[in-house]
Amino acid sequence: MFTGIIEETGSVDRLEPRRLTVKAEKVLDGLKLGDSISVNGACLTVVEMGPNNFSVDLSPETLRRTSLSALSTSGVVNLERALAVGERMGGHIVQGHVDGTGRITSIRPEEDCVNIRVRVPKRLIRYIVEKGFVAVDGISLTVVKRGTSSFSLSVIPFTLQYTNLRVKAVGDRVNLEADIVAKYVESLLSN
């Protein structure tokens, strides 16, 4: 389980067909083989470690459901280690199970913040609610407004500085994870 509070951004060191190697610093502290780590919101398993990097395997399902296959060498990725029991939990409950991808349709400054609009697949928009949580590339964010096929976010300067949103552009794909509570409620009501 994760919180959506990004610990650091890393950079893609190597991207092979089924393996991703990421350069990092902070998240390597205490990280070991077999640990879960969130890379752009996808929960992955550490399968190899170096002095300044770690590697994860990418399953066909991960490649289908996320934007990780679109990464390039030196690309910037959001990183978060799994939540340790007893730690304070900021953000919201993030499983690292990406529901799908969205596409950034606009980035607009507003005072010292940036408003970002994301187009969402039809099957996911029902889980998005105004003032609810959504994980975008693993970042815990609050939905400002929801439309019929998109939602908007207001991103503060701190989040821009310390996540990969600082390098995102209109047209970029982002990984999306809806709030788990909405998915459970829907499942319970449908039965």
HELIX and SHEET records of a PDB file:
HELIX    1   1 LYS A   26  LEU A   28  5                                   3    
HELIX    2   2 PRO A   60  ARG A   65  1                                   6    
HELIX    3   3 LEU A   68  ALA A   70  5                                   3    
HELIX    4   4 LYS A  122  ILE A  125  1                                   4    
HELIX    5   5 PRO A  157  TYR A  162  1                                   6    
HELIX    6   6 ASN A  164  VAL A  167  5                                   4    
HELIX    7   7 ILE A  180  SER A  190  1                                  11    
SHEET    1   A 7 GLU A   8  LEU A  15  0                                        
SHEET    2   A 7 ARG A  19  LYS A  23 -1                                        
SHEET    3   A 7 ASN A  53  ASP A  57 -1                                        
SHEET    4   A 7 ALA A  42  MET A  49 -1                                        
SHEET    5   A 7 SER A  36  VAL A  39 -1                                        
SHEET    6   A 7 VAL A  76  ARG A  81 -1                                        
SHEET    7   A 7 GLU A   8  LEU A  15 -1                                        
SHEET    1   B 7 GLY A 100  GLU A 110  0                                        
SHEET    2   B 7 CYS A 113  ARG A 119 -1                                        
SHEET    3   B 7 SER A 150  VAL A 155 -1                                        
SHEET    4   B 7 ILE A 139  ARG A 146 -1                                        
SHEET    5   B 7 PHE A 133  VAL A 136 -1                                        
SHEET    6   B 7 ARG A 173  ALA A 178 -1                                        
SHEET    7   B 7 GLY A 100  GLU A 110 -1                                        
END                                                                             
